[in-house]
Amino acid sequence: MTNDEILQVAMRQSAIDSSCFPDDFMASENRVVISKPSADARKYLELPFLCDLTSYGGNIVASVSEELNETVRSYIDRFPVERCFETPNLHVLMDTLRPLGMNVCFMAEYFLPDVGKLESLGCGFRTELLCGEEFAGLYLPQWSNALCEKRKELDRLAVGAYDGDKLIGLAGCSADCLTMWQIGVDVLPEYRRRGIASALTSRLALEILRRGKVPFYCAAWSNVRSVRNAIRSGFKPAWVQLTVKSQAYIEEMQK
């Protein structure tokens, strides 16, 4: 796949998730649509959204409930695209959400592979591709980013790094939707800063592409270590997303 084909796959999936059309993400003006459930959406999303803002850089597509339609439309048309995702402007949106029992919950940046830069990187340790039962016993706290115990049935592949017989790093991918598999990676603390994460991430990304799927990578904006790994592994920023949840949902997460 070319970079453009990869981007088109991602936009088609975002359109499914956001209840809009792929071309909406390339429009010159913002779009506001009513969120609807879809069996083809990424499996970890809880649809319909209260409010979800997605931008591939040129505009914002807001997928919202009927209740928040006008509120969100007013907000995203008030500020430049990039300023809608940062303080102090976010406080304007949050101030309107709190009386409704809602608030901003998730803010993340998503990365797609750059096929001109993606290559299998080395790290000085042995790496192995793992499938199915080979990682069935690895649902442990130290590998919680690489594998998801709540959605084991979606985990497809993993690449492990070994110091002798000791597993020291693990990257895994989840079939979150039909066309795109998400990568997560963990490295034991005492083995970090030695190129292991990028070696695992890059090899897994290539394995995913060989299977005709698009690998993607997600990081919080403040997780500089994770963002550096994405870029070092041959990925580039593709889109950003902000999601509103109920205050009760947020308080449960904070426990």
Backbone torsions as a table, in degrees:
resi	resn	phi	psi	omega
1	MET	NA	144.2	173.3
2	THR	-83.6	167.2	176.6
3	ASN	-59.8	-38.4	-180.0
4	ASP	-66.4	-40.8	178.3
5	GLU	-64.3	-39.4	177.5
6	ILE	-62.6	-43.8	179.2
7	LEU	-63.2	-40.3	179.9
8	GLN	-64.9	-37.9	175.8
9	VAL	-61.2	-45.0	-179.5
10	ALA	-63.7	-41.6	-180.0
11	MET	-67.4	-36.7	176.7
12	ARG	-63.6	-39.0	177.9
13	GLN	-69.2	-41.6	177.2
14	SER	-60.9	-34.5	178.0
15	ALA	-65.8	-40.0	175.7
16	ILE	-62.4	-47.0	-178.2
17	ASP	-63.1	-35.4	-172.7
18	SER	-99.8	0.8	179.9
19	SER	61.5	43.9	179.8
20	CYS	-136.7	-163.8	177.2
21	PHE	-107.7	147.7	179.0
22	PRO	-54.1	-38.6	-179.1
23	ASP	-64.5	-18.7	179.8
24	ASP	-60.7	-29.9	-177.7
25	PHE	-76.1	-11.6	179.7
26	MET	-109.2	5.4	-178.6
27	ALA	-69.5	158.8	179.2
28	SER	-82.2	-16.2	178.6
29	GLU	-121.2	163.7	179.6
30	ASN	-68.3	157.6	176.9
31	ARG	-126.9	140.2	173.2
32	VAL	-125.0	124.1	-178.0
33	VAL	-130.7	157.8	177.9
34	ILE	-86.4	125.1	-177.4
35	SER	-70.4	139.6	178.5
36	LYS	-135.6	152.0	176.3
37	PRO	-70.0	152.5	176.8
38	SER	-149.0	132.8	178.0
39	ALA	-67.5	-17.9	-177.5
40	ASP	-97.4	2.7	178.8
41	ALA	-70.9	162.8	174.2
42	ARG	-54.8	135.2	-167.5
43	LYS	-64.2	-27.3	-177.4
44	TYR	-86.0	-6.4	178.2
45	LEU	-77.9	143.2	176.6
46	GLU	-107.9	103.1	-177.1
47	LEU	-106.3	151.7	0.4
48	PRO	-74.9	153.8	176.3
49	PHE	-70.8	151.1	161.9
50	LEU	-73.8	-50.4	176.4
51	CYS	-160.8	128.4	176.6
52	ASP	-138.3	125.8	179.1
53	LEU	-108.2	123.7	179.0
54	THR	-123.9	134.3	177.4
55	SER	-137.5	130.5	170.1
56	TYR	-95.9	12.3	172.3
57	GLY	118.1	-34.2	-174.4
58	GLY	-93.7	-28.2	-179.8
59	ASN	-154.1	-173.8	175.8
60	ILE	-122.7	133.7	167.9
61	VAL	-106.0	117.3	179.8
62	ALA	-102.6	117.9	176.8
63	SER	-103.9	114.2	-165.3
64	VAL	-136.3	166.1	170.2
65	SER	-79.1	161.2	177.3
66	GLU	-55.9	-38.2	-176.6
67	GLU	-60.4	-35.0	-174.7
68	LEU	-101.5	6.1	-174.5
69	ASN	-52.4	-59.4	-174.8
70	GLU	-71.3	-36.1	179.3
71	THR	-60.3	-47.7	-177.0
72	VAL	-72.6	-38.7	178.2
73	ARG	-58.4	-44.7	179.7
74	SER	-62.6	-40.4	-178.1
75	TYR	-66.0	-51.6	-174.0
76	ILE	-71.1	-21.3	176.8
77	ASP	-87.4	-7.0	-177.6
78	ARG	-84.8	-32.6	-173.8
79	PHE	-122.9	158.8	173.1
80	PRO	-58.5	154.7	-174.9
81	VAL	-49.7	-55.3	-174.4
82	GLU	-66.5	-26.8	-178.7
83	ARG	-77.8	-16.2	178.3
84	CYS	-71.7	-15.1	-176.3
85	PHE	-105.1	14.1	-177.1
86	GLU	-142.8	159.2	172.1
87	THR	-76.6	153.0	7.5
88	PRO	-84.2	-7.9	-174.6
89	ASN	-64.1	-33.3	179.4
90	LEU	-58.0	-28.0	179.1
91	HIS	-62.6	-29.0	177.0
92	VAL	-62.5	-46.8	178.0
93	LEU	-66.2	-44.7	-177.1
94	MET	-63.7	-35.5	178.9
95	ASP	-65.2	-29.6	177.7
96	THR	-82.6	-23.4	-177.8
97	LEU	-82.4	-36.9	-174.1
98	ARG	-56.7	-45.4	178.6
99	PRO	-62.7	-17.8	178.9
100	LEU	-93.9	4.2	179.9
101	GLY	76.4	29.0	-179.0
102	MET	-132.6	164.8	174.0
103	ASN	-165.0	166.5	175.9
104	VAL	-66.4	133.9	-176.5
105	CYS	-119.9	-60.3	-175.6
106	PHE	-108.5	137.4	174.3
107	MET	-138.6	120.6	-174.1
108	ALA	-146.9	157.5	174.6
109	GLU	-114.0	138.0	-177.8
110	TYR	-114.4	144.6	-175.3
111	PHE	-123.6	144.3	175.6
112	LEU	-121.1	153.6	-179.0
113	PRO	-68.9	143.3	171.6
114	ASP	-100.7	104.3	-171.9
115	VAL	-64.8	-18.7	176.4
116	GLY	-77.1	-16.2	-178.0
117	LYS	-118.0	-18.8	-176.3
118	LEU	-69.8	124.9	174.9
119	GLU	-151.6	159.9	-179.5
120	SER	-76.7	114.9	-177.0
121	LEU	-93.0	150.4	177.0
122	GLY	-98.7	163.5	179.8
123	CYS	-141.1	0.5	-179.0
124	GLY	85.7	0.4	176.5
125	PHE	-121.8	154.9	178.0
126	ARG	-68.7	135.2	175.7
127	THR	-121.3	148.8	-178.9
128	GLU	-138.5	140.2	173.3
129	LEU	-82.0	130.8	-178.1
130	LEU	-118.6	140.0	178.9
131	CYS	-129.7	145.6	169.6
132	GLY	46.2	-113.5	-173.9
133	GLU	-65.5	-18.5	-178.2
134	GLU	-68.2	-23.2	175.5
135	PHE	-115.4	13.6	-177.6
136	ALA	-60.9	-29.5	-178.9
137	GLY	-93.5	12.3	-174.6
138	LEU	-105.1	15.8	177.5
139	TYR	-81.6	76.8	-174.8
140	LEU	-126.5	158.2	-177.0
141	PRO	-53.5	-37.3	-176.8
142	GLN	-70.6	-12.0	179.5
143	TRP	-119.7	29.3	-172.9
144	SER	-74.7	-17.6	173.8
145	ASN	-84.8	-32.5	-178.4
146	ALA	-76.6	-37.4	-177.4
147	LEU	-127.3	146.9	-178.6
148	CYS	-116.2	109.6	-176.8
149	GLU	-64.4	-31.6	-178.6
150	LYS	-70.4	-23.1	-178.5
151	ARG	-131.7	53.4	-177.7
152	LYS	-56.0	-34.0	-175.6
153	GLU	-65.9	-15.5	-179.6
154	LEU	-92.8	-17.5	-178.4
155	ASP	-69.8	126.5	-172.7
156	ARG	-110.1	-49.8	-175.7
157	LEU	-138.0	159.3	172.4
158	ALA	-148.3	155.2	173.2
159	VAL	-126.7	124.5	-179.7
160	GLY	-108.0	149.4	172.8
161	ALA	-111.7	138.6	-172.7
162	TYR	-129.1	136.0	168.9
163	ASP	-104.5	97.2	-167.9
164	GLY	67.8	-121.5	177.4
165	ASP	-98.3	1.3	-175.7
166	LYS	-89.5	125.5	175.1
167	LEU	-75.0	120.2	-175.4
168	ILE	-115.5	-12.9	178.2
169	GLY	-157.2	149.6	-178.1
170	LEU	-148.8	128.5	170.1
171	ALA	-115.3	136.0	179.2
172	GLY	-132.9	161.4	178.0
173	CYS	-131.1	143.4	-177.8
174	SER	-115.5	132.2	178.6
175	ALA	-79.9	75.2	-174.4
176	ASP	-70.5	-19.2	174.2
177	CYS	-156.7	178.8	-171.9
178	LEU	-63.6	-37.9	-171.2
179	THR	-106.9	-11.9	-172.1
180	MET	-131.8	133.9	178.4
181	TRP	-116.9	130.3	-176.4
182	GLN	-91.6	136.7	-179.9
183	ILE	-100.4	136.7	169.9
184	GLY	-131.6	151.9	-174.7
185	VAL	-143.8	145.1	175.4
186	ASP	-135.2	143.5	173.7
187	VAL	-133.9	136.2	178.2
188	LEU	-58.7	139.7	-173.6
189	PRO	-50.4	-41.3	-175.9
190	GLU	-73.3	-6.0	180.0
191	TYR	-113.5	8.0	-177.7
192	ARG	-76.6	164.1	-179.8
193	ARG	65.4	31.3	178.9
194	ARG	-128.1	16.5	175.9
195	GLY	80.8	9.3	-176.5
196	ILE	-72.0	-44.8	-177.8
197	ALA	-59.8	-44.5	-179.0
198	SER	-69.8	-33.7	176.7
199	ALA	-64.2	-43.6	-179.8
200	LEU	-69.6	-44.1	-177.6
201	THR	-63.8	-45.5	-177.4
202	SER	-66.8	-42.1	179.3
203	ARG	-65.0	-42.2	-179.9
204	LEU	-64.9	-39.6	178.2
205	ALA	-59.2	-43.0	179.1
206	LEU	-65.3	-38.6	178.3
207	GLU	-64.3	-37.4	178.5
208	ILE	-66.0	-45.8	179.3
209	LEU	-61.5	-37.3	178.5
210	ARG	-62.1	-24.5	179.5
211	ARG	-92.8	9.3	176.0
212	GLY	78.6	15.8	178.4
213	LYS	-110.3	160.9	178.3
214	VAL	-99.8	119.2	174.8
215	PRO	-77.9	142.5	172.5
216	PHE	-137.8	159.9	-170.6
217	TYR	-137.4	136.6	-177.0
218	CYS	-123.1	139.6	177.2
219	ALA	-146.7	145.5	169.6
220	ALA	-67.4	145.8	-178.0
221	TRP	-58.8	-33.0	-177.0
222	SER	-81.6	-8.5	-178.8
223	ASN	-86.7	76.9	-174.5
224	VAL	-59.4	-39.3	-180.0
225	ARG	-60.5	-42.3	-180.0
226	SER	-70.1	-40.3	178.0
227	VAL	-63.1	-42.1	177.5
228	ARG	-60.8	-40.3	179.0
229	ASN	-63.4	-41.7	178.7
230	ALA	-58.7	-47.5	-177.4
231	ILE	-67.9	-43.9	179.6
232	ARG	-62.0	-30.8	-176.5
233	SER	-82.8	-2.4	178.6
234	GLY	100.6	19.5	177.3
235	PHE	-103.9	160.8	176.2
236	LYS	-137.9	153.3	179.9
237	PRO	-59.6	138.4	-177.8
238	ALA	-124.2	-50.0	179.4
239	TRP	-152.0	162.5	175.6
240	VAL	-122.8	155.3	-175.9
241	GLN	-146.4	137.7	177.4
242	LEU	-128.0	131.3	-175.0
243	THR	-127.7	133.7	178.0
244	VAL	-95.3	139.5	175.9
245	LYS	-130.8	168.4	176.1
246	SER	-68.4	153.4	178.5
247	GLN	-61.7	-35.3	178.5
248	ALA	-62.6	-41.0	178.1
249	TYR	-62.0	-44.4	-178.6
250	ILE	-64.4	-43.9	-179.3
251	GLU	-64.9	-34.5	177.4
252	GLU	-66.3	-38.5	178.2
253	MET	-65.8	-30.6	-175.4
254	GLN	-79.7	-9.7	-178.7
255	LYS	-70.0	NA	NA
